[in-house]
Amino acid sequence: DGWTANPARPADVQLTEMVARRLRRLTRNAPSEATAQVLRAVADLAAASTPTDSSDTPPILAGTEVWQSLAADLCGEGVSAGALHDERLTPARSLTAWLDSLSAHASRSRLLTAWHAMAPDASRTAALSDAVRAPLAALGLTLHAPAWRLLNRLATRTARDPADIMALRIIPGLYVMTAWYLTLFALLWYALGWPTALVLTACLPALGTLSQRWRDRAGDRRLRALVLREDPTFGTRLQQATDVAKQSPMPAHPSPQRPSSV
């Protein structure tokens, strides 16, 4: 609402340029997939090393800013043959390779998400809150588990790629959950009468959300404990990897080429 155009230039051109600049801030661009894979790993590490109580920049944007800075620094307009082997990326490559070795338990991004979510300054409060909410969460899981399992099975069997599973849960989920809630309402009505059944059914979505969050935090604590058990120095290595990656820039590289969005 507060935007105004410079009267010396066409307003539509200025607006388009502003939108383009803001989109580039949210888009990760790299000249090659190999470059993107390395810098994406650094971005994940940067997001995971962002303090949980930081109110200035959300973790995902902090990671994106590091990624963009490194992409412009290492690659310039193009990419040099040695850019991917910059020594600043060595600690990050080592750390992400170690995280990938734990893929039997969870993906690298999932491990880093759990690590950041259960940082010591946040986990104490979350643990107390979860202990208080555990009975309601258990009830929510019990009431929703059959429908969730059916929905997950349908999405898994019809997905051509693992990345499609989440999307395939959305539309079918509307029908499956509606049918499930109607079924529970009918059973509650039969057992307790329609006023009580109506009130309890109205509480079901809130119970489902509570139980999902409770389960997610329990998983985060389990994965963070796994990482610390496998490598007690992980926190230090994580901070060192991102600090080294953000050190002084390299000189500009020759061989300009148009970057492609990845």
Beta strands, then each sheet from edge to edge (+ up, - down):
strand 1: 29-30
strand 2: 260-261
sheet 1: 1+ 2-
end
